[in-house]
Amino acid sequence: MKKLTKPALWVLLFSFTAFFACNDPTVIGSDLLSGDQLDIEFTDTLTLKARTITNDSLVVWRTGTNAVLFQNFVFGDFQDPVFGRTVASIYAQYVTNTSLPKFSETQVLDSVVLMLPYNASLSYGKIDQPFSIEVYEMTQGMDADEVYTNADSFAVSAVPLAVHSSIPNLTDSITVLEPTADTLRQVKLPPHLRIKLDPARFAPFFSLDSATIANDSSFLQYFKGLWLKPSSQNAGLLSFKMRDLLSNLRFYYRDGTDTLSYDFRIFSGNPIVLHQQNYYGGSTVAPYISQSGEERPDDLIFLQGLNGLNFELEIPYAEELNGIIINKAELILPIISLDNDNDENGPVFQLYATEVVSDDTLVLVDDIYLPLLNLATDDFGNFFGGKAIADEDFYTVSLSAHLQKVIEGRATKKIRFTVHLRTERAARVVLGGPSNTTAALKAKLRLTYTKY
């Protein structure tokens, strides 16, 4: 991936931007290279091809230079009316807090509560129905030095530690009684799910020797973690903030007349693995991904977060545009609401585009890279577009800089579109493709250019 490494690149950005600046040219025609000897021309009839594609896998945990560290984790068994079925479960590794517990065999465990903070903005679809969750103890550990993908799974105990069902409340705070000093007091906490686990499994924690408690490696040999599995099929997916300060395995226990609590936590060095699979059989999207690349229909194209669907766009005759300077190139992607879809399934918020250099090499298109370079931020949307805006029924994507490179033979003709930050986002969208027979629902590339 391209990165800002030298101050000289700022000079390059300024020169590049100045070269391709456009002062709102007048739209004057509809056919490419029409013969009118005018400086500025317009077309929206360029030939485009598209195909919806699946992913091989999604890296969900990796340390080091290219670390992958999710903050939010999608959860559920989502029955999507258009995209089929998406199943997402979570493996999580818990360790002792920054201060070690002072457990002893004379203390009495009252309860153990798994606390899972909601992320309302990343939950998706219909949430106003009961979600059922089963919690299992892991019998196979996770190694922080390994790379894990969404396809990885781990052995767990045969009997769950808890089976819980409730309608999620993503917005209201929760008031609970918490031990403070020598008393109990009411504490208001942000929205989260609380699941009571079988205390019989955790009572032996109070008999652990100090060496096991004090050393994470030794402790993880004893308690390898938890698996959160959906056990109900729903019309939506939840999102949990698993690395939040409120994401704890909380012990409530008594020491004589005192009631105490202790939190086992998840830190940045502890793996959390999203196990996520998609099942497209029998769905609306199935015919668009089951055929070979050249034969797939593209009247509709599909985009899906997580390890879901991407689409590739090709500009097959771009070399025939040689001899022009691009003033503006905007890809128009109409959003389509199918009759069998649910209103709760809102569109993807932000698209992301890369050049397909080869089957295993993707590079940011310059229309994303240059704004990133200029702003030193990931807020490229104001320049690149690709955002779903309220009350709009299409995406507008700027491809001006990239198309100029394609015309000049300095970039390939294929662009891959994905959901921006898809690793934590379940949203999806149906778009009109290049061969859609309804003019208003057809993907188009609006091109304003100058001959030279």
Secondary structure, DSSP 8 states (H G I E B T S, - for coil): ------THHHHHHHHHHHHT---------SSTT-S---SEEEE-----EEEEE--S--EEEE-STT-EE-S-EEEEEEEETTTEEEEEEEEE--B--SS-----TTSEEEEEEEEEEB-TTT-EE--SS-EEEEEEEBSS---TTS-EETT----B-SS-SEEEEE---SSS-EEEEEEETTEEEEEEE-SEEEEEE-HHHHGGGGG--HHHHH-HHHHHHH---EEEEE-S-BSEEEEE-TTSTT-EEEEEEEETTEEEEEEEE--TTS-EEEEEEEE-TTSTTHHHHSS-TTTS--SEEEEESTT--EEEEE-TTGGGGTTEEEEEEEEEEEB---TTS-TTS---SBEEEEEEEETTEEEE-HHHHHHHHHHSSS--HHHHB-B--TT--EEEEE-HHHHHHHHTTSS-SEEEEEETTGGG---EEEEE-TT-SSGGGS-EEEEEEEE-
